[in-house]
Amino acid sequence: MQRIIRLFIGLCLYAVGIVLTIHANLGLSPWDVFHQGISLLTGITMGQASIAVGIILVILDAVLGERLGWGTLCNMLFIGLFMDFLMLNQLIPIYEGIIPNIIMMLLGMVVIGVASYFYIGAALGSGPRDGLMIALTKMTHQSVRFIRNSIELSALIVGYLLGGFVGIGTLIMAIALGYIIQFTFKVLKFDVNSVKHRFIDEDLILLKEKILKRKSPDVFL
């Protein structure tokens, strides 16, 4: 239960961080440029676009042999739902002026860093986008940085062509977000490499063993 609570705290905070960067109005992160482009093209919300992209990526991750966790599926669904809840109900304000917008964007990145601490620390699997990065890294034997940058650049270009908002904030987040997350982990004394994820296939095996154990007749000696 503690893992589930930690997971959902992380997912909720992640959505808050994303909406803060969106409302900063300085340019979206590469993935959110893509989500907004899909939103503009189809008429769905950005949260729904995030969910749709997540579903496709989860399927692709599975095809590429990447193991899925319950956290992977929850990430796919709930971040988008939380984003829509925050944005449609206008729970996070929009400010005018470059200084408040910069502060909001920086705050959003810090919140995403804290959210990553909770979410990853739940040890219930990586998100769909990170899963794709891991799978492609294994397939191509390229560096994680190269694969991540290639994926995000592709999402950025396609999103921009679809009408997504690109600005100075896009560049800042592309460069700074990884460092802010790393700094947050250092402050919170969190070692990502020490996390041992629990995957869906492991739970299914345990469930199968329990069912078989219940069905097997008692043996009396």
Residue pairs with C-beta under 8 A, 6 or more apart in sequence:
3 122
3 123
3 124
3 198
4 122
6 118
6 119
6 121
6 122
7 70
7 71
7 74
7 118
7 119
7 122
7 124
8 74
8 78
9 115
9 118
10 115
10 116
10 117
10 118
10 119
10 120
10 121
10 122
11 74
11 75
11 78
11 79
11 82
11 115
11 119
12 78
12 82
12 115
13 111
13 112
13 114
13 115
13 118
14 79
14 82
14 111
14 112
14 115
14 116
14 119
15 78
15 79
15 82
15 83
15 85
15 86
16 82
16 86
16 92
16 108
16 111
16 115
17 108
17 109
17 110
17 111
17 112
17 113
17 114
17 115
18 29
18 32
18 79
18 83
18 108
18 112
19 83
19 86
19 87
19 92
19 108
20 92
20 104
20 105
20 107
20 108
20 111
21 28
21 29
21 32
21 104
21 105
21 108
21 109
21 112
21 169
21 173
22 28
22 32
22 46
22 87
23 92
23 93
23 94
23 95
23 104
24 101
24 102
24 104
24 105
24 108
24 169
25 94
25 101
25 167
25 169
26 101
26 102
26 105
26 167
26 168
26 169
26 170
26 172
27 33
27 165
27 166
27 167
27 168
27 169
27 170
27 171
27 172
27 173
28 36
28 159
28 164
28 165
28 166
28 167
28 169
28 170
29 170
29 173
29 174
29 177
30 152
30 153
30 155
30 156
30 159
30 170
30 173
30 174
31 53
31 129
31 152
31 155
31 159
32 46
32 159
32 164
33 155
33 156
33 159
33 160
33 164
33 165
33 166
33 170
34 53
34 155
34 156
34 158
34 159
34 162
34 164
35 46
35 49
35 50
35 53
35 159
35 164
36 46
36 49
36 159
36 162
36 163
36 164
36 165
37 158
37 159
37 160
37 161
37 162
37 163
37 164
38 44
38 49
38 52
38 53
38 159
38 162
39 45
39 46
39 48
39 49
40 162
40 163
40 164
41 162
41 163
42 49
44 52
45 83
45 84
45 87
45 88
46 80
46 83
46 84
46 87
47 79
47 80
47 81
47 82
47 83
47 84
47 85
47 87
48 80
48 84
49 80
50 79
50 80
50 83
51 76
51 77
51 80
51 81
53 128
54 75
54 76
54 77
54 79
54 80
54 127
54 128
54 129
55 76
57 76
57 128
57 129
57 131
57 132
58 68
58 72
58 73
58 76
58 128
58 131
60 132
60 135
61 68
61 72
61 128
61 131
61 132
61 135
62 68
64 132
64 135
64 136
64 139
65 135
66 131
66 132
66 134
66 135
67 125
67 197
67 199
67 200
67 201
68 125
68 131
68 199
68 200
68 201
69 124
69 125
69 126
69 197
69 198
69 199
69 200
70 124
70 125
70 198
70 200
70 203
71 119
71 122
71 123
71 124
71 125
71 126
71 127
71 197
72 124
72 125
72 126
72 127
72 128
72 131
73 200
74 124
75 119
75 127
75 128
76 127
76 128
85 91
86 92
95 101
95 104
101 169
105 169
105 172
105 173
109 173
109 176
109 177
109 180
109 181
110 180
110 184
112 177
112 180
112 181
113 180
113 181
113 183
113 184
113 185
114 184
114 188
116 181
116 184
116 185
117 184
117 185
117 188
117 190
119 127
120 126
120 190
120 192
120 195
121 190
121 195
123 195
123 196
123 197
123 198
124 197
124 198
125 131
125 197
125 198
125 199
125 200
126 134
126 197
129 151
132 151
133 144
133 147
133 148
133 151
136 142
136 147
136 151
137 143
137 144
137 147
140 147
152 174
156 164
156 166
156 170
156 174
159 166
160 166
185 191
185 192
